[in-house]
Amino acid sequence: MDLKEVVWHTPDMECEGCVRSIHRALDDIHGVQQVEVDLLQKTVRVVFDSARVGEAQLQQAIEAAGFTPSR
């Protein structure tokens, strides 16, 4: 297992519903170990196994949930 961590700023996240949407988008991806969404800081932190999933796939999942992540 090759664990890595990435943090995105998600300025368009506005409520607890947004937090749940991001969790749903990421929690079921094979290789994701941990997801932390901070509404006040507007950040998404993901710990993942880079041997199973790539950073681009995670970013695409956040975008598909309707958010604009940036680094």
C-alpha positions in Angstrom: 0.0 0.0 0.0 1.3 3.4 -1.0 -0.6 6.0 1.0 -0.7 9.6 -0.1 -2.5 12.6 1.0 -4.0 15.5 -1.1 -5.9 18.6 0.0 -8.1 20.7 -2.3 -9.7 24.1 -1.7 -13.4 24.0 -2.6 -14.6 27.6 -2.5 -18.1 26.7 -3.7 -18.9 24.4 -0.7 -21.5 26.2 1.3 -23.4 23.9 3.6 -23.6 20.5 5.3 -25.4 19.1 2.3 -22.2 20.0 0.3 -20.1 18.1 2.8 -22.3 15.0 2.5 -22.2 15.2 -1.3 -18.4 15.3 -1.3 -18.2 12.4 1.2 -20.6 10.3 -1.0 -18.5 11.1 -4.1 -15.3 9.9 -2.5 -16.1 7.3 0.2 -17.0 4.5 -2.2 -13.9 4.9 -4.4 -11.7 1.8 -4.1 -8.4 2.9 -2.5 -9.7 5.9 -0.6 -8.7 5.4 3.1 -9.9 8.6 4.7 -11.9 11.7 3.7 -12.1 14.9 5.8 -14.3 17.8 4.6 -13.9 21.1 6.5 -16.8 23.4 5.7 -15.3 26.4 7.6 -11.9 26.1 5.8 -13.6 24.9 2.6 -11.1 22.1 2.2 -11.3 18.4 1.3 -8.5 16.2 2.5 -8.2 12.7 1.1 -5.8 9.9 2.2 -5.6 7.3 -0.6 -3.7 4.3 -1.8 -2.0 5.6 -5.0 -1.5 2.0 -6.2 -5.3 1.7 -6.5 -6.6 5.2 -7.4 -5.1 8.4 -8.8 -5.3 12.0 -7.7 -7.0 12.9 -11.0 -9.8 10.3 -10.4 -10.4 11.8 -7.0 -10.6 15.3 -8.3 -13.0 14.2 -11.1 -15.3 12.7 -8.4 -15.4 16.0 -6.6 -16.1 17.8 -9.8 -18.8 15.3 -10.7 -20.5 16.1 -7.4 -20.7 19.7 -8.5 -17.7 21.3 -6.9 -14.6 23.1 -8.2 -11.5 21.8 -6.3 -8.2 23.6 -6.6 -4.8 23.0 -5.1 
